[in-house]
Amino acid sequence: MIIDHLRLRRTCAIACVIASLTASSLASADNLSKEVCIDSHSRGQDARDQGKLSLARKLFLTCAQPSCPALVQGDCSRFADDLTRMQPTLSFAARDGSGGDLSNTSVFIDEILVATRLDDGRPHDVDPGKHSIRFVHAGKEQVVPVVVGTGEKGRTVSVTFGSPPSPTPGFMQAQAQAQAPAPERRTPTTTHAFGSKVLIGTGLALVVGGTALGVIGLLQVPSNCSVSSHECAAAPGDPAFRDAGSAIQLSNIGWMVSGIGVAAVVGGFTWYFKSGKTPREHELSASPWLTPSGAGIALSGRL
């Protein structure tokens, strides 16, 4: 019973202290003078125009108290809400070379200490513009310059103390082999007899030349002579008979040459395809590789 009585008295004493502190805080807020309210209202606008959003927001929160004149209080409350949306925030992280978090790290923004540990994860208010972020851990420092935009929320600025662990020689060798370019593989080419190509070319020339000669011969037949009936509408001994005979003879030679050319082309293509040979792949290709733990030559191909 005595212990319970002592606990009750202690609880009452703590409650009384908290109540008195709250009452004094409210009294100080309720007792703001008109001059203080107007001064905070004016200074807050100046700070906002200069880009000092953190300071301006604190000043507007001061003159947004109920004890300030209604007009000033309304302006300050609205300005404070606007700046809350515009206020950028930054979060900080520090890690070791293996990626582990280093919570016992201090952070300075423009040489002002803002955090002694990084285990709460909470964001910190900053003004828009350029800042210098200095991380301090175990006597080592790292400085990160940043440019923060208006309204930028929750941006994380992180640093790494120490180097990542060195890979093992086996890992480096495997990585080097994986990154080494694959040896170029040659595609076997099929060869054909050279004579078949000559025969095809000659045959095509004979076809073109013979056809042209045959057409020229037909064009030289006199107009009063018929090729199909082998007759001429002329008197016996007329030169038209001689001219028609020469033209028909020239045309026949041309068609004969063209036929020989067709036969040569067909024979050349037959020879070309039958003479094609594809050699088997038998060459070996070699490509050197070099790593910190060794070197060698990679062979590829087949016999």
Residue frames as qw, qx, qy, qz and C-alpha x, y, z in Angstrom:
[[0.000, 0.885, 0.466, 0.000, 0.00, 0.00, 0.00],
 [0.308, -0.783, 0.107, 0.529, 2.82, 2.38, 0.87],
 [0.398, -0.129, 0.602, 0.680, 4.50, 1.66, -2.52],
 [0.202, 0.611, 0.673, 0.365, 1.25, 2.30, -4.40],
 [0.139, -0.921, -0.279, 0.233, 0.78, 5.52, -2.53],
 [0.362, -0.587, 0.326, 0.646, 4.28, 6.69, -3.47],
 [0.342, 0.174, 0.695, 0.608, 3.70, 5.79, -7.15],
 [0.082, 0.802, 0.577, 0.131, 0.45, 7.75, -7.11],
 [0.228, -0.876, -0.043, 0.422, 2.15, 10.80, -5.66],
 [0.395, -0.334, 0.515, 0.683, 4.97, 10.57, -8.24],
 [0.277, 0.439, 0.717, 0.466, 2.50, 10.30, -11.09],
 [0.033, -0.906, -0.414, 0.075, 0.57, 13.30, -9.86],
 [0.332, -0.728, 0.172, 0.574, 3.77, 15.32, -9.57],
 [0.368, -0.049, 0.639, 0.674, 4.80, 14.52, -13.15],
 [0.161, 0.661, 0.671, 0.294, 1.33, 15.37, -14.43],
 [0.160, -0.910, -0.229, 0.308, 1.43, 18.68, -12.61],
 [0.362, -0.507, 0.379, 0.684, 4.82, 19.56, -14.16],
 [0.290, 0.231, 0.718, 0.589, 3.59, 18.72, -17.69],
 [0.035, 0.810, 0.581, 0.073, 0.42, 20.70, -17.16],
 [0.240, -0.842, -0.042, 0.482, 2.36, 23.73, -15.93],
 [0.347, -0.285, 0.535, 0.716, 4.74, 23.60, -18.89],
 [0.207, 0.465, 0.734, 0.450, 1.87, 23.31, -21.36],
 [0.074, -0.887, -0.437, 0.132, 0.03, 26.16, -19.71],
 [0.292, -0.708, 0.164, 0.622, 3.10, 28.41, -19.79],
 [0.327, -0.016, 0.658, 0.678, 3.67, 27.56, -23.47],
 [0.096, 0.668, 0.678, 0.291, 0.07, 28.38, -24.32],
 [0.197, -0.877, -0.256, 0.357, 0.23, 31.52, -22.26],
 [0.323, -0.484, 0.355, 0.732, 3.33, 32.69, -24.10],
 [0.219, 0.244, 0.725, 0.606, 1.64, 31.95, -27.43],
 [0.042, -0.779, -0.617, -0.109, -1.54, 33.69, -26.36],
 [0.288, -0.841, -0.132, 0.438, 0.34, 36.70, -25.06],
 [0.537, 0.152, 0.346, 0.754, 2.04, 37.63, -28.35],
 [0.033, 0.629, 0.164, -0.759, 1.92, 41.36, -28.80],
 [0.586, 0.753, 0.262, -0.147, 0.49, 43.00, -31.90],
 [0.116, 0.862, -0.440, -0.224, 3.93, 44.35, -32.75],
 [0.401, -0.344, 0.837, 0.143, 5.50, 40.86, -32.62],
 [0.646, 0.415, 0.638, -0.056, 2.77, 39.48, -34.89],
 [0.456, 0.875, 0.028, -0.159, 3.17, 42.26, -37.45],
 [0.085, -0.761, 0.613, 0.196, 6.98, 41.99, -37.32],
 [0.534, -0.102, 0.833, 0.106, 6.84, 38.20, -37.92],
 [0.614, 0.641, 0.446, -0.114, 4.40, 38.78, -40.78],
 [0.305, 0.914, -0.208, -0.169, 6.75, 41.29, -42.44],
 [0.209, -0.630, 0.735, 0.134, 10.00, 39.40, -41.81],
 [0.677, 0.101, 0.729, -0.017, 8.43, 36.15, -43.02],
 [0.631, 0.740, 0.217, -0.081, 7.59, 37.69, -46.38],
 [0.122, 0.869, -0.464, -0.121, 11.11, 39.08, -46.74],
 [0.434, -0.389, 0.810, 0.058, 12.64, 35.67, -45.95],
 [0.723, 0.370, 0.580, -0.058, 10.29, 33.97, -48.41],
 [0.499, 0.859, -0.037, -0.111, 11.25, 36.39, -51.18],
 [0.016, -0.772, 0.633, 0.056, 14.94, 35.69, -50.46],
 [0.741, 0.221, -0.617, -0.144, 14.40, 31.92, -50.81],
 [0.045, 0.255, -0.816, 0.516, 14.85, 31.23, -47.08],
 [0.610, -0.301, -0.510, -0.526, 11.80, 29.01, -46.84],
 [0.595, -0.258, -0.690, 0.321, 12.70, 27.39, -43.51],
 [0.178, -0.144, -0.369, 0.901, 13.04, 30.73, -41.72],
 [0.334, -0.126, -0.235, -0.904, 9.96, 32.18, -43.42],
 [0.612, -0.308, -0.673, -0.277, 7.86, 29.18, -42.40],
 [0.462, -0.290, -0.629, 0.554, 8.89, 29.54, -38.74],
 [0.006, 0.079, 0.145, -0.986, 8.03, 33.26, -38.77],
 [0.473, -0.182, -0.424, -0.751, 4.62, 32.61, -40.37],
 [0.591, -0.328, -0.735, 0.044, 3.87, 29.91, -37.80],
 [0.269, -0.194, -0.487, 0.808, 4.61, 32.51, -35.09],
 [0.222, 0.118, 0.040, -0.967, 2.17, 35.10, -36.41],
 [0.488, -0.184, -0.682, -0.513, -0.47, 32.42, -37.13],
 [0.195, -0.183, -0.819, 0.508, -1.22, 32.18, -33.37],
 [0.135, -0.714, -0.669, -0.156, -4.74, 33.02, -32.15],
 [0.318, -0.711, -0.269, 0.567, -3.46, 36.02, -30.15],
 [0.247, -0.126, 0.360, 0.891, -2.44, 37.83, -33.37],
 [0.420, 0.397, 0.073, -0.813, -4.88, 40.13, -35.20],
 [0.764, 0.310, 0.538, -0.176, -7.31, 38.18, -37.39],
 [0.597, 0.780, -0.120, -0.147, -6.06, 39.67, -40.67],
 [0.061, 0.709, -0.703, 0.023, -2.40, 38.94, -39.84],
 [0.573, -0.186, 0.776, -0.189, -3.25, 35.51, -38.47],
 [0.802, 0.462, 0.319, -0.203, -5.12, 34.55, -41.67],
 [0.484, 0.792, -0.367, -0.067, -2.25, 35.65, -43.91],
 [0.132, -0.605, 0.776, -0.120, 0.37, 33.88, -41.83],
 [0.712, -0.006, 0.667, -0.218, -1.63, 30.64, -41.65],
 [0.782, 0.595, 0.131, -0.132, -2.10, 30.60, -45.45],
 [0.306, 0.806, -0.506, 0.019, 1.56, 31.50, -46.09],
 [0.397, -0.461, 0.778, -0.153, 2.74, 28.75, -43.73],
 [0.816, 0.218, 0.512, -0.160, 0.61, 26.15, -45.56],
 [0.649, 0.748, -0.123, -0.067, 1.99, 27.27, -48.93],
 [0.085, 0.751, -0.648, 0.096, 5.57, 27.04, -47.68],
 [0.676, -0.232, 0.677, -0.176, 4.94, 23.58, -46.27],
 [0.846, 0.443, 0.294, -0.035, 4.20, 22.41, -49.82],
 [0.484, 0.834, -0.240, 0.114, 7.16, 24.33, -51.27],
 [0.397, -0.744, 0.532, -0.070, 9.70, 23.28, -48.60],
 [0.721, 0.374, -0.582, -0.039, 12.26, 20.78, -50.04],
 [0.746, -0.536, 0.361, -0.161, 13.42, 17.90, -47.84],
 [0.494, 0.536, -0.684, 0.019, 16.52, 15.69, -47.92],
 [0.917, -0.366, 0.125, -0.095, 17.22, 12.28, -46.44],
 [0.120, 0.753, -0.646, 0.033, 20.73, 11.02, -45.76],
 [0.993, -0.096, 0.054, -0.033, 22.39, 7.59, -45.86],
 [0.046, 0.746, -0.664, -0.003, 25.95, 6.39, -45.24],
 [0.994, 0.006, 0.031, -0.105, 27.17, 2.88, -46.07],
 [0.481, -0.574, 0.600, 0.281, 30.37, 0.86, -45.92],
 [0.151, 0.446, -0.713, -0.520, 32.08, -0.83, -48.85],
 [0.046, 0.109, 0.990, 0.082, 29.84, -3.91, -48.50],
 [0.287, -0.420, -0.525, -0.683, 26.64, -1.88, -48.54],
 [0.434, -0.496, -0.687, 0.306, 25.97, -1.97, -44.80],
 [0.128, -0.889, -0.202, -0.390, 24.38, 1.08, -43.16],
 [0.472, 0.048, -0.424, 0.772, 26.60, 3.31, -40.99],
 [0.272, -0.811, -0.484, -0.183, 24.08, 4.80, -38.58],
 [0.514, -0.703, -0.108, 0.479, 26.71, 6.49, -36.37],
 [0.459, 0.260, 0.292, 0.798, 27.38, 9.20, -38.95],
 [0.032, -0.682, -0.292, 0.670, 26.99, 12.95, -38.49],
 [0.400, 0.560, 0.508, 0.519, 25.67, 15.22, -41.23],
 [0.138, -0.555, -0.112, 0.813, 26.30, 18.93, -41.72],
 [0.402, 0.719, 0.484, 0.296, 24.36, 21.11, -44.18],
 [0.235, 0.809, -0.033, 0.538, 26.42, 24.19, -45.07],
 [0.355, 0.277, -0.608, 0.654, 28.51, 23.54, -41.92],
 [0.514, -0.325, 0.282, -0.742, 25.41, 23.44, -39.69],
 [0.004, -0.074, 0.988, -0.136, 24.99, 20.16, -37.79],
 [0.625, -0.072, -0.170, -0.759, 21.59, 18.66, -38.60],
 [0.950, -0.147, -0.160, -0.226, 22.03, 15.02, -37.56],
 [0.233, -0.653, 0.708, -0.135, 24.35, 13.08, -35.27],
 [0.426, -0.043, 0.903, 0.017, 22.96, 9.67, -36.27],
 [0.415, 0.212, -0.491, -0.736, 21.24, 8.26, -39.34],
 [0.053, -0.102, -0.992, 0.054, 19.02, 5.61, -37.79],
 [0.314, 0.428, 0.546, -0.648, 15.73, 7.53, -37.67],
 [0.338, 0.304, 0.749, 0.483, 15.32, 7.89, -41.45],
 [0.132, 0.830, 0.446, -0.309, 13.47, 11.18, -41.16],
 [0.487, 0.604, 0.227, 0.589, 13.79, 13.92, -43.82],
 [0.364, -0.504, -0.184, 0.762, 15.34, 17.31, -43.10],
 [0.294, 0.906, 0.298, -0.063, 14.05, 20.66, -44.34],
 [0.499, -0.212, 0.250, 0.802, 16.38, 22.68, -46.57],
 [0.277, 0.738, 0.058, -0.612, 16.03, 25.81, -48.67],
 [0.798, 0.552, 0.216, 0.110, 16.02, 25.60, -52.47],
 [0.208, 0.913, -0.351, 0.002, 19.38, 26.12, -54.12],
 [0.686, 0.404, -0.550, 0.253, 22.96, 24.88, -53.82],
 [0.662, -0.675, 0.236, -0.224, 24.14, 23.22, -50.61],
 [0.381, 0.493, -0.762, 0.177, 27.22, 21.41, -49.33],
 [0.885, -0.371, -0.038, -0.278, 26.45, 18.17, -47.46],
 [0.208, 0.580, -0.741, 0.267, 29.30, 16.92, -45.23],
 [0.920, -0.267, -0.236, -0.162, 29.23, 13.39, -43.81],
 [0.000, 0.646, -0.680, 0.347, 31.53, 12.52, -40.87],
 [0.955, -0.211, -0.090, -0.187, 32.12, 8.92, -39.74],
 [0.900, -0.289, 0.052, 0.321, 34.95, 7.58, -37.58],
 [0.379, -0.649, 0.237, 0.615, 37.11, 10.63, -38.27],
 [0.335, 0.082, 0.647, 0.680, 36.61, 10.43, -42.04],
 [0.290, 0.592, 0.234, -0.715, 34.72, 12.98, -44.09],
 [0.321, 0.281, 0.707, 0.564, 32.98, 13.09, -47.43],
 [0.174, 0.491, 0.149, -0.841, 31.46, 16.22, -48.98],
 [0.311, 0.410, 0.783, 0.348, 28.64, 16.06, -51.53],
 [0.128, 0.231, -0.030, -0.964, 27.46, 19.23, -53.33],
 [0.190, 0.486, 0.848, 0.093, 23.75, 19.21, -54.23],
 [0.172, -0.029, -0.154, -0.973, 21.30, 21.57, -55.91],
 [0.110, 0.385, 0.871, -0.284, 17.79, 21.25, -54.48],
 [0.100, -0.329, -0.484, -0.804, 14.67, 22.38, -56.33],
 [0.391, -0.110, 0.307, -0.861, 11.57, 23.97, -54.82],
 [0.826, -0.008, 0.056, -0.561, 9.07, 21.36, -53.67],
 [0.620, 0.316, -0.718, -0.005, 11.53, 18.47, -54.01],
 [0.709, -0.480, 0.276, -0.436, 10.55, 15.96, -51.32],
 [0.916, -0.233, 0.318, -0.069, 12.41, 13.00, -49.85],
 [0.654, 0.650, -0.376, 0.094, 15.54, 13.14, -52.02],
 [0.877, -0.437, 0.101, 0.175, 18.22, 10.81, -50.63],
 [0.296, 0.822, -0.467, 0.140, 21.86, 11.88, -50.52],
 [0.945, -0.303, 0.111, 0.050, 24.15, 8.92, -49.80],
 [0.189, 0.779, -0.596, 0.035, 27.89, 8.29, -49.49],
 [0.976, -0.056, -0.199, 0.063, 30.09, 5.21, -49.14],
 [0.257, -0.813, 0.516, -0.083, 33.00, 4.98, -46.73],
 [0.562, -0.314, 0.756, 0.117, 35.61, 2.43, -47.80],
 [0.353, 0.375, -0.656, -0.552, 36.10, 0.40, -50.95],
 [0.920, 0.005, -0.029, -0.391, 34.09, -2.67, -51.98],
 [0.730, -0.378, 0.561, 0.102, 35.78, -6.04, -51.26],
 [0.174, 0.552, -0.671, -0.463, 38.24, -7.19, -53.92],
 [0.921, 0.161, -0.080, -0.345, 37.02, -10.08, -56.09],
 [0.763, -0.345, 0.527, 0.144, 38.82, -13.41, -55.83],
 [0.052, -0.470, 0.681, 0.559, 41.28, -14.43, -58.59],
 [0.267, 0.217, 0.923, 0.173, 38.95, -17.20, -59.73],
 [0.273, 0.767, 0.498, -0.300, 36.10, -14.74, -60.12],
 [0.084, 0.770, -0.267, -0.573, 38.31, -12.32, -62.07],
 [0.169, -0.230, 0.848, 0.447, 39.46, -15.12, -64.39],
 [0.279, 0.464, 0.840, 0.029, 35.88, -16.24, -65.03],
 [0.201, 0.841, 0.255, -0.433, 34.79, -12.66, -65.64],
 [0.020, -0.628, 0.507, 0.591, 37.68, -12.05, -68.07],
 [0.207, 0.021, 0.915, 0.345, 36.84, -15.23, -69.99],
 [0.265, 0.650, 0.692, -0.166, 33.18, -14.23, -70.12],
 [0.153, 0.873, 0.044, -0.462, 34.08, -10.79, -71.47],
 [0.297, -0.370, 0.659, 0.583, 36.64, -12.09, -74.01],
 [0.588, 0.441, -0.176, -0.655, 35.33, -11.79, -77.58],
 [0.865, 0.098, 0.489, -0.055, 34.35, -15.06, -79.16],
 [0.314, -0.312, 0.645, 0.623, 36.69, -16.13, -81.97],
 [0.528, 0.467, -0.153, -0.693, 35.36, -15.30, -85.39],
 [0.650, 0.069, 0.755, 0.043, 34.02, -18.38, -87.11],
 [0.149, 0.379, -0.537, -0.739, 34.56, -18.54, -90.83],
 [0.778, 0.327, 0.338, -0.417, 31.73, -19.77, -93.02],
 [0.535, -0.090, 0.718, 0.436, 32.91, -22.42, -95.54],
 [0.405, 0.594, -0.163, -0.676, 32.66, -21.22, -99.13],
 [0.810, 0.265, 0.521, 0.038, 31.64, -23.38, -102.09],
 [0.068, -0.551, 0.523, 0.646, 33.94, -23.30, -105.13],
 [0.782, 0.498, 0.327, -0.182, 32.90, -24.00, -108.76],
 [0.701, 0.081, 0.430, 0.564, 34.88, -24.88, -111.88],
 [0.035, -0.582, 0.126, 0.803, 36.19, -21.78, -113.62],
 [0.068, -0.012, 0.766, 0.639, 35.53, -23.32, -117.08],
 [0.047, 0.592, 0.805, 0.001, 31.79, -23.52, -116.33],
 [0.015, -0.779, -0.228, 0.584, 31.67, -19.75, -115.80],
 [0.067, -0.404, 0.518, 0.751, 33.52, -19.17, -119.10],
 [0.075, 0.236, 0.889, 0.384, 31.13, -21.47, -120.94],
 [0.038, 0.728, 0.637, -0.250, 28.09, -19.70, -119.53],
 [0.036, -0.718, 0.047, 0.693, 29.49, -16.29, -120.47],
 [0.076, -0.218, 0.703, 0.673, 30.35, -17.42, -123.99],
 [0.089, 0.422, 0.886, 0.171, 26.94, -18.99, -124.45],
 [0.050, 0.784, 0.433, -0.441, 25.17, -15.81, -123.40],
 [0.032, -0.583, 0.334, 0.740, 27.27, -13.81, -125.87],
 [0.074, 0.017, 0.853, 0.517, 26.39, -16.22, -128.69],
 [0.093, 0.614, 0.777, -0.101, 22.68, -16.04, -127.83],
 [0.043, 0.795, 0.167, -0.581, 22.69, -12.25, -127.92],
 [0.040, -0.485, 0.538, 0.688, 24.83, -12.01, -131.08],
 [0.121, 0.147, 0.914, 0.358, 22.97, -14.79, -132.94],
 [0.135, 0.698, 0.662, -0.239, 19.56, -13.32, -132.13],
 [0.057, 0.757, -0.053, -0.648, 20.66, -9.90, -133.32],
 [0.067, -0.301, 0.732, 0.607, 22.05, -11.40, -136.54],
 [0.160, 0.367, 0.905, 0.145, 18.83, -13.31, -137.14],
 [0.134, 0.792, 0.446, -0.395, 16.70, -10.22, -136.72],
 [0.003, -0.644, 0.337, 0.687, 18.97, -8.18, -139.02],
 [0.144, -0.036, 0.868, 0.474, 18.69, -10.88, -141.71],
 [0.163, 0.597, 0.785, -0.042, 14.89, -10.81, -141.53],
 [0.064, 0.817, 0.177, -0.545, 14.86, -7.02, -141.78],
 [0.071, -0.495, 0.546, 0.672, 16.98, -7.18, -144.96],
 [0.360, 0.329, 0.846, 0.216, 14.41, -9.30, -146.85],
 [0.053, -0.102, -0.340, -0.933, 12.91, -7.13, -149.65],
 [0.410, 0.165, 0.436, -0.784, 9.38, -5.95, -148.99],
 [0.702, 0.285, -0.255, -0.601, 8.03, -7.68, -152.14],
 [0.515, 0.190, -0.836, 0.004, 9.27, -11.08, -150.92],
 [0.768, -0.459, 0.029, -0.447, 7.55, -13.37, -148.38],
 [0.067, -0.504, 0.834, -0.215, 9.65, -15.33, -145.86],
 [0.650, -0.018, 0.648, -0.398, 6.88, -17.83, -145.13],
 [0.830, 0.461, 0.249, -0.192, 6.11, -18.69, -148.76],
 [0.552, -0.332, 0.512, 0.568, 9.66, -18.16, -150.10],
 [0.453, 0.588, 0.536, 0.402, 8.26, -16.21, -153.06],
 [0.168, -0.420, 0.005, 0.892, 8.88, -12.74, -154.46],
 [0.445, 0.767, 0.437, -0.154, 6.47, -10.63, -156.46],
 [0.001, -0.760, 0.393, 0.518, 9.01, -9.85, -159.15],
 [0.789, 0.534, -0.222, -0.207, 10.00, -10.92, -162.64],
 [0.951, -0.105, 0.069, 0.282, 12.52, -13.73, -163.05],
 [0.654, 0.302, -0.045, 0.692, 16.10, -12.50, -162.73],
 [0.175, -0.888, -0.047, -0.423, 15.05, -9.54, -160.56],
 [0.293, 0.441, -0.618, 0.581, 17.74, -8.60, -157.96],
 [0.603, -0.445, 0.225, -0.622, 15.07, -9.04, -155.25],
 [0.970, -0.067, -0.216, -0.088, 15.52, -12.82, -155.44],
 [0.654, 0.308, -0.451, 0.523, 19.25, -12.54, -154.83],
 [0.097, -0.489, 0.379, -0.779, 18.78, -10.05, -151.95],
 [0.794, -0.346, 0.041, -0.498, 16.10, -12.20, -150.35],
 [0.932, 0.044, -0.337, 0.126, 18.31, -15.29, -150.52],
 [0.427, 0.381, -0.472, 0.671, 21.24, -13.50, -148.89],
 [0.369, -0.468, 0.270, -0.756, 18.99, -12.10, -146.13],
 [0.914, -0.239, -0.094, -0.314, 17.46, -15.49, -145.36],
 [0.819, 0.184, -0.419, 0.346, 20.93, -17.08, -145.29],
 [0.149, 0.446, -0.439, 0.765, 22.16, -14.41, -142.84],
 [0.624, -0.406, 0.147, -0.651, 19.12, -14.89, -140.64],
 [0.958, -0.089, -0.258, -0.088, 19.57, -18.68, -140.60],
 [0.594, 0.298, -0.495, 0.560, 23.23, -18.29, -139.57],
 [0.170, -0.469, 0.348, -0.794, 22.15, -15.96, -136.75],
 [0.816, -0.314, 0.030, -0.484, 19.51, -18.39, -135.44],
 [0.906, 0.085, -0.381, 0.164, 22.02, -21.24, -135.62],
 [0.342, 0.380, -0.492, 0.704, 24.58, -19.25, -133.62],
 [0.461, -0.431, 0.232, -0.740, 21.88, -18.38, -131.07],
 [0.936, -0.172, -0.185, -0.245, 20.97, -22.07, -130.71],
 [0.729, 0.207, -0.477, 0.446, 24.63, -22.95, -130.11],
 [0.007, 0.450, -0.399, 0.799, 24.71, -20.23, -127.44],
 [0.735, -0.369, 0.050, -0.567, 21.62, -21.66, -125.69],
 [0.946, -0.025, -0.316, 0.064, 23.22, -25.10, -125.65],
 [0.494, 0.347, -0.466, 0.647, 26.42, -23.61, -124.22],
 [0.313, -0.479, 0.287, -0.768, 24.51, -21.81, -121.44],
 [0.893, -0.266, -0.070, -0.355, 22.63, -24.96, -120.44],
 [0.878, 0.114, -0.361, 0.293, 25.82, -27.01, -120.46],
 [0.255, 0.477, -0.416, 0.731, 27.68, -24.32, -118.50],
 [0.536, -0.472, 0.225, -0.663, 25.06, -24.20, -115.73],
 [0.967, -0.134, -0.175, -0.125, 24.99, -27.98, -115.52],
 [0.709, 0.273, -0.399, 0.513, 28.77, -28.04, -115.19],
 [0.047, -0.573, 0.311, -0.757, 28.66, -25.16, -112.66],
 [0.708, -0.444, 0.163, -0.525, 26.34, -26.89, -110.21],
 [0.984, -0.035, -0.174, 0.029, 27.89, -30.32, -110.55],
 [0.643, 0.369, -0.364, 0.564, 31.41, -29.00, -109.96],
 [0.300, -0.767, 0.167, -0.542, 30.53, -27.16, -106.71],
 [0.722, -0.071, -0.589, 0.356, 32.66, -28.26, -103.72],
 [0.393, -0.827, 0.082, -0.394, 32.38, -27.14, -100.05],
 [0.479, 0.349, -0.696, 0.407, 35.57, -27.80, -98.05],
 [0.687, -0.549, -0.469, 0.080, 35.23, -29.21, -94.54],
 [0.199, -0.902, 0.219, -0.313, 36.17, -26.94, -91.65],
 [0.908, -0.067, -0.265, 0.317, 39.57, -28.03, -90.46],
 [0.335, 0.521, -0.288, 0.730, 41.31, -24.87, -89.34],
 [0.518, -0.570, -0.508, 0.385, 41.79, -24.02, -85.68],
 [0.074, 0.792, 0.009, 0.606, 41.44, -20.41, -84.49],
 [0.603, -0.283, -0.479, 0.571, 43.28, -19.14, -81.44],
 [0.095, -0.830, -0.072, -0.545, 42.59, -16.11, -79.24],
 [0.434, 0.110, -0.613, 0.651, 44.77, -15.14, -76.27],
 [0.460, -0.787, -0.273, -0.308, 43.36, -14.21, -72.84],
 [0.418, 0.267, -0.485, 0.720, 45.09, -12.50, -69.95],
 [0.534, -0.761, -0.266, -0.256, 44.02, -12.04, -66.31],
 [0.174, -0.802, 0.462, -0.337, 45.87, -10.97, -63.14],
 [0.746, -0.375, 0.526, -0.163, 46.03, -14.62, -62.09],
 [0.630, -0.067, 0.709, 0.309, 47.20, -16.18, -65.34],
 [0.382, 0.573, -0.313, -0.654, 47.14, -16.27, -69.12],
 [0.579, 0.055, 0.806, 0.112, 46.44, -18.70, -71.92],
 [0.215, 0.215, -0.557, -0.773, 45.20, -19.29, -75.46],
 [0.643, 0.269, 0.550, -0.460, 41.63, -20.30, -76.29],
 [0.023, -0.158, 0.820, 0.550, 41.32, -22.66, -79.31],
 [0.628, 0.375, 0.437, -0.524, 38.19, -23.22, -81.35],
 [0.503, 0.482, -0.528, -0.486, 37.37, -25.16, -84.51],
 [0.884, -0.067, 0.436, -0.155, 37.43, -28.77, -85.58],
 [0.171, -0.443, 0.770, 0.427, 39.64, -31.08, -87.56]]
